[in-house]
Each structure stands twice: as C-alpha cells, then as structure tokens.
Amino acid sequence: MFLDISLMFLFIPLKVHVTILA
C-alpha cells in the first residue's frame, strides 16, 4: 500500500515533467 502511494508520488511529477517538455 505504502509502496503504491510512493510510486504515485514519484510517477505523477515525472509524467507532468515529460508533458511540459513535450
């Protein structure tokens, strides 16, 4: 459960960063 939340917090900003660069 905690791992899933951690992955979300890591993945969402990464996805946003890629969207800004794209």
Phi, psi and omega per residue, in radians:
M1 nan -0.923 3.141
F2 -1.105 -0.642 3.139
L3 -1.115 -0.704 3.137
D4 -1.100 -0.724 3.109
I5 -1.137 -0.729 3.131
S6 -1.098 -0.728 3.116
L7 -1.107 -0.673 3.110
M8 -1.092 -0.815 -3.132
F9 -1.132 -0.487 3.104
L10 -1.458 -0.637 -3.022
F11 -1.388 -0.718 -3.096
I12 -1.055 -0.901 3.111
P13 -1.073 -0.602 3.110
L14 -1.128 -0.756 3.131
K15 -1.123 -0.718 3.107
V16 -1.114 -0.728 -3.137
H17 -1.101 -0.741 3.110
V18 -1.128 -0.677 3.131
T19 -1.130 -0.688 3.117
I20 -1.153 -0.724 -3.130
L21 -1.214 -0.563 -3.040
A22 -1.207 nan nan
